Amino acid sequence: MTIEAELKARVREPERLVTRLAAWAGAPGRVEVYRDVYFDRPGGELSAGGAELRVRTVTGEAGARTVLTYKGAAVRRVLRRLDVADADLTVELYTDAVTRARSRI
């Protein structure tokens, strides 16, 4: 069984955060542009059931790729949203979350 887990944080200083994450990763990140097109039935049955159907095109240095994705209703979904003003704290939170997630696999 797959469990999807996300940790989202609103970032007030994106440039500083990108610099800190590049230092943490030991390399600069890659820039990708996502274009999503979502589909549902006329009565909204997919979204009402917790599902989604989308076509995602990702464009980056390596070119473009397009993926059709259907996500069924999550059996268990862990989602955390934070509003963090400090880029250093954001990096620490993500690092801690990744470490904890890996220890459970």
N, C-alpha and C positions, 0 to 999 in steps of 0.2 A: 504494500500500500504506500502510495506517495503522499506526503504531507507538504503542502506549499506554505512556506513561512516568509513573511516580509517584514522588514523594519523600514519605515519611511520617516524622514525628518525634513521639515521645512528648513531651507538653508538661506540665511540672510547675507552671507559672504561667500558666494560660490567660487570666486577666483581663489580665495584663501584656502577654501576646502580642497579644491582641485590640487593646489600646490602641496598641501599636507598629505593628501592621498598618494600623490606621485612620489613623495619622499618615502612614505610608508611602503609602497609597492616596489620602489627601486627603479621605476620607469614611468614615463608619462602615460596617461590613459589614452584610449583611442576615441576619436570623435565619430559618433554615428547619429544619423538623423532617422527617426522612426516616423512612418506614416501609417496610421491604423484606419481601417474602414470596418465598422461594425455592422452586423446584420442581425435582424430578429424577424420573427413572424409578425404579421399585421396586428395580432392581438397581444404581442409582447410576451409570448409564452417562454421564450428562452430566458430573458432577464427575470421574469417572475419566478422561474424555477432555479435561479442562481447560476445559469449557464451563459456562455457567450460564444459567438462565432465571429471571427475577424480575419481579415487579410492584412498582414503586416509586411511592409516593404522597408528594409533597413538599408540605408545608403551610407557608405563610409569609404575609407582609403582603398579597401579591397574590392570596391564595386558595390553593386546592389544585389540583394537577395529578397525573395518574396516567399512568405510562409503562410499557409492557411492553417488556422488554429481553432479547434473546438475545445472549450473547457466546460466540463460538466460541473454540476454543483459540487462544491468541496465537501468531502466527508468531514474533514477537520481543517480549519484554516486559522492560522495564527497571524494576526496583523497588528502591528504597533505603529502609531503615528506620533511623532514628536515635533515640537517646535523648539529648535535649539539655535541660539544666537552665536555660540562659541564654536568655531571650526575645530579647535583642538578637542573639545569635548565630544563633538560629533564623531571624529575619527576614533576616539576611545570607545564610544558606545558601539559603533559598528564592529570594531575589532573584537570587543568583548562578545557581541552577539554571534559573530562568525565562529569564534573559538568555542562558545557553548554549543552552537549548532553542530559543529564537527565532532564534538565529544559525544553527541547522542547518536551519531550514525554508526 
